[in-house]
């Protein structure tokens, strides 16, 4: 009887989890759209939707650019965007309305209730709702959560989806108010709201939630359990604090908003852009350094390493493969590039000793090497040619392998002999185990 219990409590399959998540996003999406339409009216909803969609593509492209070194699967990113736009937005609007009404009933002052709700309640509710998506990816898609860059990207997609729905509500409500008052366009609340939310601060929600994402990303590399728990909470606390400061800026006099925007938001945004660029460069350097070990063992061609460490060369290799072999060949090269980057980052994490020493390193390494070897016949030549065209190779470097010279005394030696099997790759030296012994 007791042996059957683990089967009953086993983790549901991937197909079941996918169906549950799709159903959840569909239900919450329908609910939040109808709720927003009721508050803004149908004309306001359509105007808000048309205006709110404008910053979405540039923001998603920026976050996707950051993750190009080791791209996350599109279904995962779409889930994060959908969670922010549907589930997190629905949780936030219901919880914020309930909290505001409760505070108003307790204090008998609606104005104080709105102020306290926007500064003390909304940041906690909204950032926690968005952080739930990061937690789900961190727990159930741990292989795709390899460091701060993944936290940055996942948080950015989630927050962009949340801001999209929130902008529909704010812009639609402003348009409905202007239509009721007959306000001219240039003096309208809609124009002012569009300027503040779409022009000045489209990065506000991504800026807050990225702090939580960096906490989860640092936790993915941490060896100690306390850090894996504490770092995401620390990032969430920073996101809540920044959000509360932003929401409270309009309450601090006429110039409060501009002071917070110029002295806090813009410098913080610039700092995070610098951090993002630095993270991307470090990731590409890690890819180059770790893949060199596999190239020395024969799993990769020498010319493939510089191509895999260059985003332009990767794009060129996919284009070359599509030109010669069609879309299927282009997809094969894309999978090869993603697997190679995942292999490099896996080895890099294991070499630095976290998370605890990568106990499944050997199995995961064999899986990725098998997939690389299976697709190398298509991807290898395209990457080698891309490295030559991008001038990533030193002078007089021959990117094509040459057949070994025939050995004297052998009866036959042809140039079409099969390539030798790759040699074993030495296991990375993990600092975690050495520290644990001390």
C-alpha positions in Angstrom: 0.0 0.0 0.0 2.8 2.4 0.8 4.7 1.7 -2.4 1.7 3.0 -4.5 1.6 6.3 -2.7 4.6 7.9 -4.6 2.8 7.2 -7.9 -0.3 8.9 -6.7 1.6 12.0 -5.5 4.0 12.0 -8.5 4.5 15.3 -10.3 2.0 15.7 -13.2 3.4 15.2 -16.7 4.4 18.1 -18.9 1.3 17.8 -21.1 -0.9 18.0 -18.0 0.9 21.1 -16.7 0.7 22.7 -20.1 -3.0 22.2 -20.4 -3.6 23.5 -16.8 -1.5 26.7 -17.5 -3.2 27.3 -20.9 -6.6 27.0 -19.3 -5.6 29.2 -16.4 -4.3 31.9 -18.7 -7.4 31.7 -21.0 -9.8 32.0 -18.0 -7.9 34.9 -16.4 -7.4 36.6 -19.7 -11.1 36.5 -20.5 -11.9 37.8 -17.0 -9.4 40.7 -17.0 -10.4 41.8 -20.5 -14.1 41.9 -19.6 -13.3 43.7 -16.3 -11.3 46.3 -18.0 -13.9 46.8 -20.7 -16.6 47.3 -18.0 -14.5 50.0 -16.4 -13.5 51.8 -19.5 -16.4 51.2 -21.9 -16.0 49.6 -25.3 -14.7 52.7 -27.1 -12.2 53.4 -24.3 -11.1 49.8 -24.2 -10.3 49.9 -28.0 -8.5 53.2 -27.7 -6.5 52.0 -24.7 -5.7 48.7 -26.5 -4.4 50.5 -29.6 -2.2 52.9 -27.5 -1.0 50.4 -25.0 0.3 48.0 -27.6 2.8 50.5 -28.9 5.7 49.9 -26.5 5.2 46.2 -26.2 7.2 45.1 -29.3 10.3 47.3 -28.5 10.4 46.1 -24.9 10.1 42.4 -25.8 12.7 42.8 -28.5 15.1 44.4 -26.0 14.7 41.6 -23.5 15.0 39.0 -26.2 18.2 40.6 -27.4 19.6 40.2 -23.9 18.8 36.5 -23.8 20.1 35.7 -27.3 23.4 34.2 -25.9 21.3 31.3 -24.6 17.8 31.8 -25.8 14.9 30.7 -23.7 12.1 28.7 -25.5 9.4 30.9 -26.9 6.6 29.0 -25.2 8.2 29.8 -21.8 8.5 33.5 -22.7 4.9 33.6 -24.0 3.7 32.1 -20.8 5.5 34.8 -18.8 4.0 37.5 -21.0 0.5 35.9 -20.7 0.9 35.5 -16.9 1.7 39.2 -16.5 -1.0 40.4 -18.9 -3.8 38.1 -17.6 -3.3 36.3 -14.3 -1.1 38.8 -12.5 -3.2 41.8 -13.7 -6.4 40.1 -12.6 -5.0 39.3 -9.1 -3.7 42.9 -8.8 -6.9 44.6 -9.8 -9.1 42.4 -7.6 -6.8 42.6 -4.6 -6.2 46.4 -4.9 -9.9 47.1 -5.2 -10.6 45.0 -2.1 -7.8 46.5 -0.1 -8.8 50.1 -1.0 -12.5 49.5 -0.1 -11.5 47.9 3.2 -9.2 50.8 4.1 -11.9 53.3 3.1 -14.4 51.5 5.3 -12.0 51.4 8.2 -10.8 55.0 8.0 -14.0 56.6 6.5 -11.7 58.6 4.2 -11.7 57.5 0.5 -8.8 59.9 -0.4 -6.5 58.5 2.3 -7.6 55.0 1.2 -6.5 55.6 -2.4 -3.2 57.1 -1.3 -2.4 54.3 1.1 -3.5 51.7 -1.4 -1.3 53.0 -4.2 1.8 53.3 -2.0 1.5 50.5 0.5 -0.8 47.8 -1.0 -0.4 48.0 -4.8 3.4 47.5 -4.9 3.2 44.4 -2.7 0.3 42.9 -4.5 1.5 43.6 -8.0 5.2 42.7 -7.6 4.2 39.4 -5.7 1.8 38.5 -8.5 4.4 39.1 -11.2 7.0 37.2 -9.1 4.8 34.1 -9.1 5.6 33.6 -12.8 9.3 33.7 -12.1 8.9 31.2 -9.2 7.0 28.8 -11.5 9.7 29.0 -14.2 12.4 28.7 -11.5 10.8 25.6 -10.0 9.5 23.7 -13.1 11.9 24.9 -15.8 15.1 24.9 -13.8 17.2 23.9 -16.8 16.3 27.0 -18.6 16.9 29.2 -15.6 20.7 29.3 -15.6 21.6 32.7 -14.2 20.9 36.5 -14.0 20.3 36.8 -17.7 17.4 34.4 -17.6 15.9 36.1 -14.6 16.3 39.4 -16.4 14.5 38.1 -19.5 11.7 36.2 -17.7 11.0 39.2 -15.5 11.0 41.6 -18.5 8.5 39.6 -20.4 6.2 39.2 -17.3 6.3 42.9 -16.4 5.8 44.0 -20.0 2.6 41.9 -20.1 1.4 43.4 -16.9 2.1 47.0 -18.0 0.3 46.3 -21.2 -3.0 45.4 -19.4 -2.6 48.2 -16.9 -2.0 50.8 -19.7 -5.2 49.6 -21.4 -7.1 50.4 -18.1 -5.5 53.8 -17.5 -5.7 55.0 -21.1 -9.2 53.7 -21.6 -10.4 55.3 -18.4 -8.8 58.6 -19.4 -10.4 58.4 -22.9 -13.8 57.7 -21.3 -13.4 60.7 -19.0 -12.4 63.0 -21.9 -15.4 61.9 -24.0 -17.7 62.7 -21.1 -16.2 66.2 -20.7 -15.6 66.9 -24.3 -12.0 67.9 -23.7 -9.8 68.8 -26.7 -7.1 66.3 -27.6 -4.1 68.3 -26.7 -5.5 69.2 -23.3 -7.0 65.8 -22.6 -6.2 63.4 -19.8 -5.6 60.7 -22.5 -2.7 62.7 -24.0 -1.2 63.3 -20.5 -1.6 59.7 -19.6 -0.1 58.6 -22.9 2.9 60.9 -22.4 3.6 59.8 -18.8 3.0 56.0 -19.2 4.0 55.3 -22.9 6.6 58.0 -23.7 8.3 58.8 -20.4 8.1 55.5 -18.4 7.3 52.5 -20.5 10.2 50.8 -18.6 8.8 51.4 -15.1 7.2 48.0 -14.5 10.1 46.0 -16.2 12.5 48.0 -14.1 10.8 47.0 -10.8 10.3 43.3 -11.7 13.8 42.9 -13.1 15.1 43.3 -9.5 13.1 40.2 -8.6 14.4 38.5 -11.7 18.0 39.2 -10.8 17.4 37.8 -7.3 16.1 34.5 -8.9 19.0 34.5 -11.3 21.5 34.8 -8.5 19.7 32.1 -6.6 20.1 29.8 -9.6 23.9 30.0 -9.2 23.9 29.8 -5.4 25.2 26.8 -3.6 23.6 27.4 -0.2 19.9 26.8 0.4 19.7 30.0 2.5 20.9 32.1 -0.5 18.5 30.3 -2.9 15.6 31.4 -0.7 16.9 34.7 0.5 18.1 36.2 -2.8 14.7 36.1 -4.5 13.1 37.6 -1.5 15.7 40.4 -1.4 15.1 41.1 -5.1 11.3 41.2 -4.5 11.8 43.6 -1.6 13.8 45.9 -3.9 11.1 45.7 -6.5 8.4 46.6 -4.0 10.4 49.5 -2.6 11.1 51.0 -6.1 7.4 50.5 -7.0 6.2 52.2 -3.8 8.6 55.1 -4.4 7.3 55.5 -7.9 3.7 55.4 -6.9 4.3 57.9 -4.1 6.1 60.4 -6.2 2.9 62.1 -7.3 1.9 62.7 -3.7 5.0 64.7 -2.9 4.1 68.1 -4.3 4.0 69.4 -7.8 7.6 68.4 -8.6 7.7 65.1 -6.7 7.1 63.1 -9.9 9.9 64.8 -11.8 12.4 64.6 -8.9 11.8 60.8 -8.6 11.9 60.3 -12.3 15.1 62.3 -12.9 17.0 61.3 -9.7 15.9 57.7 -9.3 14.2 56.1 -12.3 16.4 57.3 -15.1 19.7 56.5 -13.2 18.3 53.1 -12.2 17.3 52.4 -15.8 20.7 53.4 -17.1 22.4 51.2 -14.4 20.3 48.2 -15.4 21.0 48.7 -19.1 24.7 48.7 -18.2 24.2 45.5 -16.1 22.3 43.9 -19.0 25.1 44.6 -21.5 27.7 43.3 -19.1 25.7 40.1 -18.4 25.4 39.5 -22.1 29.1 39.9 -22.7 30.0 37.7 -19.8 27.7 35.0 -21.1 29.2 35.0 -24.6 32.7 34.8 -23.1 31.6 31.9 -21.0 30.2 30.2 -24.1 33.5 30.7 -25.9 35.7 29.5 -23.1 33.7 26.4 -22.2 33.0 25.2 -25.8 36.8 25.4 -26.5 37.1 22.3 -24.2 34.6 20.4 -26.3 36.3 21.5 -29.5 39.6 20.2 -28.3 38.0 16.9 -27.6 36.5 16.8 -31.1 32.9 17.4 -30.4 32.9 20.7 -32.2 34.9 22.1 -35.1 37.5 24.7 -34.2 35.8 27.3 -36.4 32.4 26.7 -34.7 33.5 28.1 -31.3 34.0 31.7 -32.4 30.8 31.6 -34.4 28.8 30.3 -31.5 30.2 33.1 -29.3 29.1 35.8 -31.8 25.4 36.7 -32.1 25.9 38.1 -35.7 27.7 34.9 -36.8 24.9 32.8 -35.4 22.3 34.8 -37.3 24.4 34.5 -40.4 24.7 30.7 -40.0 21.0 30.3 -39.7 20.5 32.4 -42.9 23.1 30.4 -44.8 21.5 27.1 -43.7 18.0 28.3 -44.8 19.4 29.4 -48.1 20.9 26.0 -48.9 18.6 23.6 -47.0 15.4 25.5 -46.4 13.6 26.3 -43.2 14.2 22.9 -41.7 18.0 23.4 -42.0 17.7 26.8 -40.4 15.7 25.4 -37.5 18.4 22.7 -37.1 21.1 25.3 -36.8 19.1 27.2 -34.3 18.6 24.2 -32.1 22.3 23.4 -32.5 23.2 26.9 -31.3 20.8 26.7 -28.4 22.1 23.3 -27.3 25.7 24.4 -27.6 25.1 27.5 -25.4 23.2 25.4 -22.9 26.1 22.9 -22.7 28.6 25.7 -22.2 26.6 27.3 -19.4 25.9 23.9 -17.8 29.7 23.3 -17.6 30.3 26.8 -16.4 27.9 26.4 -13.5 29.3 23.0 -12.6 32.8 24.4 -12.6 31.9 27.2 -10.3 30.2 24.8 -7.9 26.5 25.7 -8.0 23.8 24.9 -7.6 25.1 22.2 -5.5 27.7 20.9 -7.9 25.1 20.2 -10.6 24.4 16.6 -9.5 22.9 15.7 -12.9 25.8 17.2 -14.8 27.0 14.0 -16.5 23.6 12.9 -17.7 22.7 16.4 -19.0 26.1 16.7 -20.7 25.6 13.4 -22.5 22.1 14.4 -23.6 23.3 17.8 -25.0 26.4 16.2 -26.7 24.3 13.6 -28.3 22.0 16.2 -29.8 24.9 18.3 -31.0 26.6 15.3 -32.7 23.3 14.4 -34.4 22.9 17.9 -35.9 26.6 18.7 -36.5 26.5 17.6 -40.2 24.1 20.4 -41.0 25.1 23.1 -38.5 28.9 22.7 -38.5 29.5 23.8 -42.1 27.1 26.8 -41.8 28.8 28.0 -38.6 32.3 27.5 -40.0 31.3 29.5 -43.1 29.7 32.2 -40.9 32.9 32.5 -38.9 34.9 33.0 -42.1 32.5 35.6 -43.5 32.4 37.5 -40.2 36.2 37.4 -40.0 36.3 35.8 -36.6 39.2 33.5 -37.5 42.9 34.3 -37.4 44.8 34.6 -40.6 45.8 31.4 -42.4 43.3 29.4 -40.3 41.7 26.5 -42.2 38.1 26.0 -40.9 37.7 22.7 -42.8 39.1 19.5 -41.3 41.7 17.8 -43.5 42.0 14.0 -43.9 44.9 12.5 -42.0 47.8 11.5 -44.3 48.0 7.8 -45.2 50.2 5.7 -42.9 53.1 3.9 -44.7 52.5 0.2 -45.1 48.7 0.3 -45.0 47.1 -1.3 -48.0 44.3 1.3 -48.3 44.0 4.9 -47.1 41.2 7.0 -48.5 40.2 10.6 -47.9 36.6 9.4 -47.2 37.4 7.5 -44.0 34.9 8.1 -41.3 35.8 10.8 -38.7 37.2 9.5 -35.5 35.0 9.5 -32.4 35.4 12.4 -30.1 37.5 11.9 -27.0 36.2 12.2 -23.5 35.8 15.6 -22.0 37.4 16.1 -18.6 34.9 16.8 -15.8 34.9 20.4 -14.6 36.6 21.1 -11.3 33.8 22.1 -9.0 34.7 24.6 -6.2 31.6 23.5 -4.2 32.9 20.2 -3.2 36.2 21.6 -2.0 34.5 24.3 0.0 32.2 21.7 1.6 35.0 19.7 2.9 36.5 22.6 4.8 
